[in-house]
Amino acid sequence: MSAELHDLLTEPDFPVRWTDTAPGGDHPEAVGLRQLFLRAHEISALAIPLPPALSGLYRILYALTARITELDVSDNWHAERDAIVQLGHFDPADVDRYFGAYPDRFRLYDPAHPFLQDPRLTEECDKPAGLNKLVTTRPSGSNHAWFQHSVDARPHPVSPAQALQHLIVWRYYGPSGRCAARTVRGTKEANSTAGPLRSALSYHPLGRTLFETLLAGLPEPDRARRYVRAEDPCPWERDTPTDPLTLKGAVTGPMSKLVGHNQHALLLVPDAQGAQTVNAYISWAYRERIPRDDDYVIWQTSQAGNRYARYADCRRGLWRDLDALLLKEPPGVETRRPPVIPTAIDVFDDEQGLRIQALGIDQEGQAKDKQVVSAITPPVVQLMEERDGIQARLVGDLRLAGERAGRRLDRAVKKAWALFSNTAKAEDCAWSAAAAAHYWPAAESEFWQRLQQRHFEGAAQVFRSITERIYDQVTKTAAGTARGARACESARIELYGGRPKKTPGP
């Protein structure tokens, strides 16, 4: 029965990497949830290959960490978390106590309480969505094949571990728009709202072990409000599912915000032996949109005063976000760093501890996914504003110098192209794309090298020298003609900030 239901507590569905100092003996490539927590201090990192699945799994593990350690109901949160850090591992008795209280709630194919799924979909949906729809790296319907070829009529079954990863991606990053029709108490709809992390980049504190990573990733509870576990259940703790026609009870506290903030409802269909997933139901979870709120994204404010999460962009290096993680108020646009970062610092004492991992998908609001995004900073705990405010601001100035030079280079090549080709607009000119492809990797290399050496003086001049070299390289094909030479030299001044504006005389 356990094999057919596929119990995540014991089945090795979570690939891991072990620390070099882990005791000799059994070091499997993957473990179950129970072993994941019991041996978290011996695990260096999760080895989930799909970045958005790892982002969502982190949030699930944060919620489990809070429940296991009882930090979610702590009156002295910082002191009690510090005591657990000093202990160096999760208490096995605490792990067994929590999982023992929900022995049937972590089964992937359980008919009554399938993990993170809605069993009502078999009756409320007209038909399954198809396995290729579930697997986010496969094409479905008439979409283009990007990662692999697959035919809807003959989909290849996937393992429970793979199905779980794509289930998590759908819950957090699922698209808006058309989905399977679902009828609830006379209301039949076939469209859904985008997932809570759709198109957003997620930032996670990363320690030397999974134990450190999970404790550092815990959001600090709101001190002005006391939460009761019964009033803020995780999805697997509910005896009855929430009402799809109302948001009442959907997100009631920090734990349900971590794991219950989903706009898509799914149900996996296994084969007869429960060894593989062969189909899936995918539909809407709520008719209303849950207000977007997350402790692991950089929040920005638009000119209209609207708050939005910084987008995942496969063309944008992580160094361009670093000061927004180190500083409370980074230079430039109005930005608020992820709320989890300030409390994560307290877990780490030495400079080799805290790193930050960025995860997400460069995607549009609906079906189009461009590329997954994953990057990790070097150790940065000593650069945090709370540890060294001067160094943190210098990092912000260094990033700003690199950004400013890049913008000026973009304006210069576009203006040169417009003058050379006699075009009114040059938004998508070939010179602009070529200049960006050369500049940003060179600027990133310069940034990390200077950061490692703590050398911040003269950065603006060095970034400007890089733009001069790239500008000449990109425009050299036109500079051999008289018209091209005039255009290139006329636009070159944009590399230095453009012509000064004339002030009116007295």
C-alpha positions as CSV (number, residue, x, y, z in Angstrom):
1,M,0.0,0.0,0.0
2,S,2.8,2.4,0.8
3,A,4.5,1.9,-2.5
4,E,1.2,2.5,-4.4
5,L,0.5,5.7,-2.4
6,H,4.2,6.8,-2.6
7,D,5.1,8.2,0.8
8,L,7.4,11.2,0.5
9,L,8.6,10.7,4.0
10,T,10.5,7.5,3.1
11,E,10.7,7.5,-0.8
12,P,14.1,8.9,-2.1
13,D,12.5,11.8,-4.1
14,F,14.8,14.6,-2.9
15,P,18.3,14.5,-4.6
16,V,21.1,15.9,-2.3
17,R,24.8,16.7,-2.2
18,W,26.7,15.6,0.9
19,T,29.3,17.7,2.8
20,D,32.9,16.7,2.7
21,T,32.9,16.2,6.4
22,A,29.8,13.9,6.5
23,P,30.6,10.7,8.4
24,G,31.5,7.7,6.2
25,G,28.8,5.2,5.4
26,D,25.5,5.6,3.7
27,H,25.4,8.6,1.3
28,P,22.6,8.0,-1.2
29,E,22.0,10.3,-4.1
30,A,18.4,11.1,-2.9
31,V,16.6,10.8,0.4
32,G,13.0,11.0,1.8
33,L,11.7,13.9,3.7
34,R,12.3,12.3,7.1
35,Q,16.0,11.6,6.3
36,L,16.3,15.1,4.8
37,F,15.7,16.7,8.1
38,L,17.5,14.1,10.3
39,R,20.7,14.5,8.2
40,A,20.3,18.1,7.1
41,H,23.6,19.0,8.9
42,E,25.4,16.4,6.7
43,I,23.9,17.7,3.5
44,S,25.6,20.6,1.7
45,A,22.7,21.4,-0.7
46,L,19.7,20.2,-2.5
47,A,20.4,18.9,-6.0
48,I,17.1,19.7,-7.6
49,P,17.8,20.3,-11.3
50,L,14.9,22.7,-12.0
51,P,15.5,26.1,-10.4
52,P,11.8,27.1,-10.1
53,A,11.1,23.7,-8.4
54,L,13.9,24.3,-6.0
55,S,12.5,27.8,-5.2
56,G,9.1,26.4,-4.4
57,L,10.6,23.4,-2.5
58,Y,12.6,25.8,-0.3
59,R,9.3,27.4,0.8
60,I,7.8,24.0,1.6
61,L,10.9,23.1,3.7
62,Y,10.9,26.4,5.5
63,A,7.3,25.8,6.6
64,L,8.3,22.2,7.8
65,T,11.3,23.6,9.6
66,A,9.2,26.1,11.5
67,R,6.7,23.4,12.5
68,I,9.4,20.9,13.5
69,T,11.3,23.4,15.6
70,E,8.1,25.1,16.9
71,L,9.7,28.4,16.0
72,D,6.3,29.3,14.4
73,V,4.8,29.6,17.9
74,S,7.9,30.9,19.7
75,D,7.7,33.8,22.1
76,N,11.5,34.4,22.0
77,W,12.1,33.6,18.3
78,H,15.7,34.9,18.0
79,A,17.0,33.2,21.1
80,E,15.4,29.9,20.4
81,R,16.6,29.9,16.8
82,D,20.1,30.7,18.1
83,A,19.9,27.7,20.5
84,I,19.0,25.4,17.5
85,V,21.9,26.8,15.5
86,Q,24.3,26.1,18.4
87,L,22.9,22.5,18.7
88,G,24.0,22.0,15.1
89,H,21.2,19.7,13.9
90,F,17.5,19.2,14.1
91,D,16.3,17.2,17.1
92,P,15.3,13.7,15.9
93,A,12.5,13.6,18.5
94,D,11.1,16.8,17.1
95,V,11.3,15.5,13.5
96,D,9.5,12.2,14.5
97,R,6.9,14.1,16.6
98,Y,5.8,16.3,13.7
99,F,5.8,13.7,10.9
100,G,4.2,11.2,13.3
101,A,1.3,13.6,13.8
102,Y,0.6,13.5,10.0
103,P,1.6,10.0,8.9
104,D,-0.8,9.9,5.9
105,R,-0.5,13.5,4.7
106,F,2.8,13.2,2.7
107,R,1.6,10.6,0.2
108,L,1.8,11.7,-3.4
109,Y,-1.0,9.5,-4.6
110,D,-3.2,9.3,-1.5
111,P,-6.9,9.2,-2.6
112,A,-8.1,11.3,0.3
113,H,-5.1,13.7,1.0
114,P,-2.7,13.7,-1.9
115,F,0.2,15.9,-1.0
116,L,-0.3,19.5,-2.3
117,Q,-3.2,18.4,-4.6
118,D,-6.9,18.6,-4.8
119,P,-8.7,15.2,-5.0
120,R,-12.0,16.9,-6.0
121,L,-10.7,17.6,-9.5
122,T,-11.6,14.1,-10.7
123,E,-15.3,15.0,-10.3
124,E,-15.2,18.8,-10.9
125,C,-13.0,18.8,-14.1
126,D,-14.3,17.7,-17.4
127,K,-11.1,15.8,-18.3
128,P,-7.4,15.6,-17.4
129,A,-5.0,18.1,-18.9
130,G,-2.5,15.5,-20.1
131,L,0.9,14.6,-18.8
132,N,2.7,16.9,-21.2
133,K,0.8,19.8,-19.8
134,L,2.1,18.9,-16.3
135,V,5.8,18.6,-17.3
136,T,6.8,22.3,-17.7
137,T,9.8,21.4,-19.9
138,R,7.7,19.6,-22.5
139,P,5.6,21.2,-25.3
140,S,1.9,20.6,-25.1
141,G,-0.9,21.2,-27.6
142,S,0.5,23.2,-30.6
143,N,3.3,24.9,-28.7
144,H,6.9,24.8,-29.9
145,A,9.4,22.2,-28.6
146,W,12.2,23.9,-26.7
147,F,13.7,21.3,-24.3
148,Q,12.5,18.0,-25.7
149,H,10.1,16.4,-28.2
150,S,7.0,14.8,-27.0
151,V,3.6,13.8,-28.5
152,D,0.4,14.4,-26.5
153,A,-1.0,11.1,-27.8
154,R,2.0,9.1,-26.5
155,P,3.4,11.0,-23.5
156,H,6.3,9.4,-21.7
157,P,5.5,8.6,-18.0
158,V,7.6,10.4,-15.4
159,S,8.8,9.3,-12.0
160,P,7.1,10.5,-8.8
161,A,10.1,12.6,-8.0
162,Q,9.9,14.4,-11.4
163,A,6.1,14.8,-11.1
164,L,6.5,16.3,-7.7
165,Q,9.0,18.9,-9.0
166,H,6.6,20.0,-11.8
167,L,3.7,20.0,-9.4
168,I,5.6,22.5,-7.3
169,V,6.5,24.6,-10.4
170,W,2.8,24.8,-11.3
171,R,1.8,25.9,-7.8
172,Y,4.2,28.8,-7.7
173,Y,5.0,29.7,-11.3
174,G,1.9,28.5,-13.3
175,P,0.6,30.8,-16.1
176,S,-2.6,32.7,-16.3
177,G,-5.1,32.1,-19.0
178,R,-6.8,29.0,-20.3
179,C,-6.9,25.8,-18.2
180,A,-9.2,22.7,-17.8
181,A,-12.8,23.6,-17.1
182,R,-13.8,23.1,-13.5
183,T,-17.3,23.2,-12.1
184,V,-17.9,24.1,-8.4
185,R,-21.5,24.5,-7.1
186,G,-22.8,25.6,-10.5
187,T,-19.8,27.9,-11.3
188,K,-18.0,26.6,-14.4
189,E,-14.8,28.4,-15.4
190,A,-11.8,27.5,-17.6
191,N,-9.3,30.2,-16.8
192,S,-6.8,30.8,-14.0
193,T,-4.7,33.5,-12.5
194,A,-0.9,33.4,-12.7
195,G,1.0,31.8,-9.8
196,P,2.3,34.0,-7.0
197,L,5.9,33.9,-8.3
198,R,5.2,34.0,-12.0
199,S,8.0,36.0,-13.7
200,A,9.6,37.0,-10.3
201,L,13.1,36.3,-9.2
202,S,13.4,34.6,-5.8
203,Y,16.4,35.1,-3.4
204,H,17.3,32.5,-0.8
205,P,20.0,32.6,2.0
206,L,22.4,29.7,1.4
207,G,24.5,28.2,4.2
208,R,27.3,25.6,4.3
209,T,24.8,22.9,5.1
210,L,21.1,22.4,4.4
211,F,20.6,22.8,8.2
212,E,22.0,26.3,8.1
213,T,20.1,27.1,4.9
214,L,16.7,26.2,6.3
215,L,17.2,28.1,9.5
216,A,18.5,31.2,7.7
217,G,15.5,31.0,5.4
218,L,12.9,31.3,8.1
219,P,10.9,34.5,8.0
220,E,10.7,36.3,11.3
221,P,7.1,36.3,12.7
222,D,5.2,39.5,13.0
223,R,5.7,40.5,16.7
224,A,2.5,42.6,16.7
225,R,0.3,39.6,15.9
226,R,0.3,36.1,17.5
227,Y,-0.6,33.2,15.3
228,V,-2.1,30.0,16.4
229,R,-1.3,26.8,14.4
230,A,-4.9,25.8,14.1
231,E,-5.7,29.2,12.5
232,D,-2.8,29.0,10.1
233,P,-2.7,25.5,8.7
234,C,-0.4,24.2,5.9
235,P,-2.3,22.5,3.1
236,W,-1.3,19.0,4.3
237,E,-2.5,19.8,7.8
238,R,-6.1,20.5,6.7
239,D,-8.8,17.9,7.1
240,T,-10.9,19.5,4.5
241,P,-9.7,21.6,1.5
242,T,-10.5,25.3,1.1
243,D,-13.4,26.7,-0.8
244,P,-12.4,27.5,-4.4
245,L,-15.1,30.2,-4.7
246,T,-13.7,32.4,-1.9
247,L,-10.3,33.4,-0.5
248,K,-11.6,33.0,3.1
249,G,-9.1,30.7,4.9
250,A,-6.7,30.5,2.0
251,V,-3.9,32.6,3.4
252,T,-4.3,33.3,7.2
253,G,-0.7,33.6,8.4
254,P,3.0,33.1,7.6
255,M,2.8,29.3,7.1
256,S,-0.1,29.4,4.7
257,K,1.6,32.3,2.9
258,L,4.6,30.1,2.3
259,V,2.8,27.0,1.0
260,G,-0.9,27.8,0.5
261,H,-0.5,30.9,-1.8
262,N,-1.4,29.0,-5.0
263,Q,-3.7,29.9,-7.9
264,H,-3.7,26.5,-9.6
265,A,-5.1,23.2,-8.4
266,L,-3.6,19.9,-9.6
267,L,-4.1,16.2,-9.2
268,L,-1.5,13.6,-10.3
269,V,-2.8,10.4,-11.9
270,P,-0.5,7.4,-11.3
271,D,-0.3,4.1,-13.0
272,A,-1.8,1.0,-11.4
273,Q,1.4,0.3,-9.4
274,G,2.0,3.9,-8.3
275,A,5.4,3.7,-9.8
276,Q,5.0,6.5,-12.4
277,T,2.8,9.5,-13.1
278,V,0.8,9.0,-16.4
279,N,-1.6,12.0,-16.4
280,A,-2.7,15.0,-14.4
281,Y,-5.6,17.4,-13.8
282,I,-4.7,21.1,-13.9
283,S,-7.3,23.8,-13.2
284,W,-8.0,26.9,-11.2
285,A,-7.7,26.9,-7.4
286,Y,-9.5,30.2,-6.6
287,R,-11.6,32.5,-8.7
288,E,-10.1,35.5,-7.0
289,R,-6.5,36.5,-7.0
290,I,-4.6,36.2,-3.7
291,P,-2.7,39.4,-3.0
292,R,0.9,38.9,-3.9
293,D,3.2,39.0,-0.8
294,D,6.5,37.1,-0.4
295,D,9.5,37.4,1.9
296,Y,12.0,36.2,-0.8
297,V,11.7,38.7,-3.6
298,I,13.0,42.2,-4.2
299,W,10.1,44.6,-4.1
300,Q,10.3,47.7,-6.4
301,T,7.9,50.6,-6.7
302,S,6.8,51.9,-10.1
303,Q,6.4,55.5,-11.0
304,A,2.7,55.1,-10.5
305,G,3.3,54.0,-6.9
306,N,2.5,50.3,-7.5
307,R,4.7,47.6,-5.8
308,Y,5.9,44.7,-7.9
309,A,8.5,42.0,-7.6
310,R,11.8,42.3,-9.5
311,Y,11.5,40.3,-12.7
312,A,13.6,37.3,-13.6
313,D,15.7,38.2,-16.6
314,C,18.1,35.7,-18.1
315,R,20.2,38.5,-19.6
316,R,20.7,40.2,-16.2
317,G,23.6,39.1,-14.0
318,L,23.2,38.6,-10.3
319,W,25.8,41.3,-9.6
320,R,23.3,43.9,-10.7
321,D,21.0,42.9,-7.8
322,L,23.7,42.6,-5.1
323,D,23.4,46.0,-3.5
324,A,19.6,45.5,-3.3
325,L,20.3,42.5,-1.1
326,L,23.0,44.2,1.0
327,L,21.4,47.6,1.6
328,K,18.1,48.7,3.1
329,E,17.9,51.5,0.6
330,P,20.1,50.9,-2.4
331,P,20.9,53.7,-4.8
332,G,18.7,54.2,-7.9
333,V,15.1,53.0,-8.1
334,E,12.9,52.8,-4.9
335,T,13.6,49.2,-3.8
336,R,13.0,47.1,-0.7
337,R,15.2,44.0,-0.2
338,P,13.7,40.6,0.6
339,P,12.5,40.7,4.3
340,V,14.2,37.4,5.1
341,I,17.7,38.8,4.4
342,P,18.1,40.9,7.6
343,T,17.2,38.0,9.9
344,A,19.3,35.5,7.9
345,I,22.5,37.3,8.8
346,D,22.2,36.2,12.5
347,V,22.7,32.6,11.6
348,F,26.3,33.2,10.3
349,D,29.3,34.3,12.4
350,D,32.2,34.1,10.0
351,E,32.7,35.5,6.5
352,Q,32.6,32.1,4.8
353,G,28.9,31.6,5.7
354,L,26.1,33.4,4.0
355,R,25.7,33.2,0.3
356,I,22.5,34.2,-1.6
357,Q,20.9,32.0,-4.3
358,A,18.7,33.5,-7.0
359,L,16.1,31.2,-8.7
360,G,13.3,31.7,-11.2
361,I,12.1,31.6,-14.8
362,D,12.4,34.4,-17.4
363,Q,8.8,34.2,-18.5
364,E,5.7,36.1,-19.5
365,G,2.4,36.2,-17.6
366,Q,0.8,33.6,-19.8
367,A,2.3,30.5,-21.5
368,K,5.7,31.7,-22.8
369,D,8.7,30.6,-20.8
370,K,12.1,31.7,-22.1
371,Q,14.8,30.4,-19.8
372,V,15.3,29.2,-16.2
373,V,17.5,31.4,-14.0
374,S,19.9,30.3,-11.3
375,A,22.9,32.0,-9.7
376,I,24.8,32.1,-6.4
377,T,26.7,35.0,-4.9
378,P,30.1,34.5,-3.1
379,P,30.0,34.8,0.7
380,V,28.6,38.3,1.4
381,V,27.7,38.3,5.1
382,Q,30.5,40.8,5.9
383,L,29.3,43.1,3.2
384,M,25.8,43.4,4.7
385,E,24.8,46.9,5.9
386,E,24.2,45.5,9.4
387,R,27.9,44.3,9.5
388,D,29.7,47.0,7.5
389,G,27.6,49.9,6.3
390,I,30.5,51.7,4.5
391,Q,31.5,48.6,2.5
392,A,27.8,47.9,1.6
393,R,27.4,51.5,0.2
394,L,30.6,51.1,-1.8
395,V,29.3,48.0,-3.4
396,G,26.2,50.0,-4.3
397,D,28.3,52.7,-5.9
398,L,30.3,50.1,-7.8
399,R,27.1,48.5,-9.2
400,L,25.7,52.0,-10.0
401,A,28.9,52.9,-12.0
402,G,28.7,49.7,-14.0
403,E,24.9,50.2,-14.7
404,R,25.5,53.9,-15.7
405,A,28.3,53.0,-18.2
406,G,26.1,50.3,-19.7
407,R,23.2,52.7,-20.2
408,R,25.4,55.3,-21.8
409,L,26.9,52.7,-24.2
410,D,23.4,51.7,-25.2
411,R,22.4,55.3,-25.9
412,A,25.6,55.9,-27.8
413,V,25.3,52.9,-30.2
414,K,21.6,53.6,-30.8
415,K,22.2,57.2,-31.6
416,A,25.1,56.3,-33.9
417,W,22.9,53.8,-35.7
418,A,20.1,56.3,-36.1
419,L,22.5,58.9,-37.6
420,F,24.2,56.4,-39.8
421,S,21.0,54.8,-41.2
422,N,18.9,58.0,-41.0
423,T,16.3,56.3,-38.8
424,A,14.1,58.1,-36.4
425,K,14.0,55.2,-33.9
426,A,16.7,52.6,-33.3
427,E,15.2,50.7,-30.3
428,D,16.1,47.2,-31.7
429,C,19.2,48.0,-33.8
430,A,21.8,45.3,-34.2
431,W,24.5,47.5,-32.7
432,S,22.6,47.7,-29.4
433,A,22.3,43.9,-29.1
434,A,26.0,43.4,-30.0
435,A,27.1,46.1,-27.5
436,A,25.1,44.5,-24.7
437,A,26.4,41.0,-25.4
438,H,29.9,42.3,-25.1
439,Y,29.6,44.8,-22.3
440,W,27.6,43.1,-19.6
441,P,29.8,40.0,-19.2
442,A,32.9,42.2,-19.2
443,A,31.3,44.5,-16.6
444,E,30.3,41.5,-14.4
445,S,33.9,40.1,-14.5
446,E,35.2,43.6,-13.5
447,F,32.6,43.9,-10.7
448,W,33.3,40.5,-9.0
449,Q,37.1,41.0,-9.3
450,R,36.9,44.4,-7.6
451,L,34.5,43.1,-5.0
452,Q,36.9,40.2,-4.1
453,Q,39.8,42.7,-3.8
454,R,37.7,45.3,-2.0
455,H,39.0,47.8,-4.6
456,F,36.4,50.4,-5.3
457,E,38.4,53.4,-6.4
458,G,38.5,54.4,-10.1
459,A,35.7,52.0,-11.1
460,A,33.8,54.6,-13.1
461,Q,36.8,55.2,-15.3
462,V,37.4,51.4,-15.9
463,F,33.8,50.8,-16.8
464,R,34.0,53.8,-19.2
465,S,37.1,52.3,-20.8
466,I,35.3,49.1,-21.4
467,T,32.5,51.0,-23.2
468,E,34.9,52.9,-25.3
469,R,36.6,49.6,-26.5
470,I,33.2,48.0,-27.2
471,Y,31.8,51.1,-28.9
472,D,34.7,51.1,-31.4
473,Q,34.4,47.4,-31.9
474,V,30.7,47.4,-32.7
475,T,30.7,50.5,-35.0
476,K,34.0,49.7,-36.9
477,T,32.1,48.4,-39.9
478,A,30.5,51.8,-40.5
479,A,33.5,54.0,-39.4
480,G,35.3,53.3,-42.7
481,T,32.9,55.5,-44.6
482,A,32.6,59.3,-44.2
483,R,28.9,59.1,-43.3
484,G,29.6,56.4,-40.7
485,A,32.6,58.1,-39.2
486,R,30.6,61.3,-38.7
487,A,27.7,59.4,-37.1
488,C,30.0,57.5,-34.8
489,E,32.0,60.5,-33.6
490,S,28.9,62.6,-33.1
491,A,27.3,59.9,-31.0
492,R,30.5,59.1,-29.0
493,I,29.8,61.9,-26.5
494,E,26.9,59.8,-25.1
495,L,29.6,57.5,-23.6
496,Y,30.4,60.4,-21.3
497,G,26.9,61.5,-20.4
498,G,25.9,63.4,-23.5
499,R,26.2,67.1,-24.2
500,P,25.6,69.4,-21.2
501,K,22.2,71.1,-21.3
502,K,22.4,74.8,-21.9
503,T,21.1,76.9,-19.1
504,P,19.2,80.1,-20.1
505,G,21.1,83.3,-19.6
506,P,19.9,86.2,-17.4
